[in-house]
Amino acid sequence: MQYKTLIDVPTLAANLGHPDWALFDCRFDLLKPEAGRAAYGEGHIPGARFVDLGQDLSGPVTAMTGRHPLPDPVELAERLGAWGVDRMVQVVVYDADVGGFASRLWWALRWLGHDAVALLDGGYRAWTEAAGAVTTTLPERASRQFTPELNDDLEVPIEKQLAGGHGPLNDARTE
């Protein structure tokens, strides 16, 4: 069975250590970018690899981009392969709790054509509240070949949006 949206703590716990499952810790703090890596170092779900929003899931910032532009899809695919992800792998992503940062990797995997990706419902907080095991051990996974099949429907370049016909453009910034 593939999990494609949410996965609960008991299901993840039952599958920890499965060779065709990859787990990614995406904890991040916009005001303290180093905080996610520090939290990961203090403890994470066994088998989880840390993924940094700024370094791993974003491309170079230019005058035409926001603070965390999309990464190059080929580079991200190579990185995912190095992390042990291919088409046969069920990916589970989590962050501190509500999933705002982990959903970036969830979306990026879908963008690259990988549907077997789920967000841990309640994140690291839910895991620890359920007395899930925590470790400081870094995971070891053999690299795999990740071949992206870009889903162009998930990204609309600004030029196409301005030309019309792609629905409303919503700005979710707070200011």
Secondary structure by P-SEA (a helix, b strand, c coil): ccccccccaaaaaaccccccbbbbbbcccccccaaaaaaaaacccccbbbbbccccccccccccccccccccaaaaaaaaaaaccccccbbbbbcccccaaaaaaaaaaaaacccccccccccaaaaaaaccccccbbbbbcbbbbbbcccccccccaaaaaaccccbbbbcccc
